[in-house]
Amino acid sequence: MLTLYGHPLSSYTQKVLIALYELGTDFTFREVNLGEEADRALMRSVEPMGRMPALRQGDFTLSQSSLMIEWLDRHHPGPQSLLDPEPDASLPARQWDRFLDFQVMQMMQQIVDARIFMAEGAEERVAPFARAKLDLAYAALDRRLDGRDWIAGGFGLADCAAFPALFYAGAVHPFADHPQLTGYFERLAARPSIQRVIAGARPYYGWFPFKDGIAARFL
Ligand SMILES: N[C@@H](CCC(=O)N[C@@H](CS)C(=O)NCC(=O)O)C(=O)O
């Protein structure tokens, strides 16, 4: 039995849910509430830092959303592969997946963490730096997407990372002045796998403290 541990609002959980829905994999979702000590302990038992998501099949557990997608694509293949099996050919997808996690997801997270968890005044110090990095990342993605429907060939690993990253980053720091990126976001949002993820997260969107830009219609 394959189990995904995570939460519908968690961006990295969403990244793996998109892959599972794209592949049509049968799995159980164990919703984890990190506000509960029992669930925090559960998460620490399946992921070294107690972060979500984690994936388990029998005795095998895996953390890191990108590795989960890679593993799922190999061990639970769907109608279309999410990553080229040839290592060199898969590099662009891996590169952009890392880009989306580090340059988009993490920059967005710094601003959100400063508002929610840090001392007063932190957001004013942290946010300008992170917003400037997001501007650079949006411009790079806009260039990359010129003439492409998806980031690296067919819909795949990097596109699974892209929706949650752009959804939350766009609510924190809008990217409406980037037409290729905006069109790409709309293509992502139209995919059935992503609509399922949005529907699952909708009851919790009220918890997210930023509501600007293109994501606002969902929040
Ligand atoms: N690199 C990890 C990141 C996982 C991560 O940061 N998860 C967040 C939720 S989206 C989390 O569990 N945060 C709570 C914490 O850090 O304690 C991955 O790709 O899975």
The ligand as an SDF file (V2000), in Angstrom:
LIG
                    3D

 20 19  0  0  0  0  0  0  0  0999 V2000
   12.6010   20.0020    0.2640 N   0  0  0  0  0  0  0  0  0  0  0  0
   11.4010   19.4730    0.8950 C   0  0  0  0  0  0  0  0  0  0  0  0
   10.6560   20.6320    1.5330 C   0  0  0  0  0  0  0  0  0  0  0  0
    9.5550   20.1870    2.4720 C   0  0  0  0  0  0  0  0  0  0  0  0
    8.9350   21.3500    3.2550 C   0  0  0  0  0  0  0  0  0  0  0  0
    9.5410   22.4180    3.4150 O   0  0  0  0  0  0  0  0  0  0  0  0
    7.6970   21.1400    3.7520 N   0  0  0  0  0  0  0  0  0  0  0  0
    6.9990   22.1430    4.5220 C   0  0  0  0  0  0  0  0  0  0  0  0
    5.5270   22.1830    4.1500 C   0  0  0  0  0  0  0  0  0  0  0  0
    5.2240   22.6840    2.4920 S   0  0  0  0  0  0  0  0  0  0  0  0
    7.0280   21.7700    5.9950 C   0  0  0  0  0  0  0  0  0  0  0  0
    6.8310   20.6290    6.3510 O   0  0  0  0  0  0  0  0  0  0  0  0
    7.2240   22.7810    6.8650 N   0  0  0  0  0  0  0  0  0  0  0  0
    7.1640   22.5970    8.2890 C   0  0  0  0  0  0  0  0  0  0  0  0
    8.5330   22.5770    8.9090 C   0  0  0  0  0  0  0  0  0  0  0  0
    9.5190   22.9440    8.2570 O   0  0  0  0  0  0  0  0  0  0  0  0
    8.5960   22.2010   10.0940 O   0  0  0  0  0  0  0  0  0  0  0  0
   10.5770   18.7250   -0.1700 C   0  0  0  0  0  0  0  0  0  0  0  0
   10.7640   18.9570   -1.3670 O   0  0  0  0  0  0  0  0  0  0  0  0
    9.7630   17.8490    0.1810 O   0  0  0  0  0  0  0  0  0  0  0  0
  1  2  1  0
  2  3  1  0
  2 18  1  0
  3  4  1  0
  4  5  1  0
  5  6  2  0
  5  7  1  0
  7  8  1  0
  8  9  1  0
  8 11  1  0
  9 10  1  0
 11 12  2  0
 11 13  1  0
 13 14  1  0
 14 15  1  0
 15 16  2  0
 15 17  1  0
 18 19  2  0
 18 20  1  0
M  END
$$$$
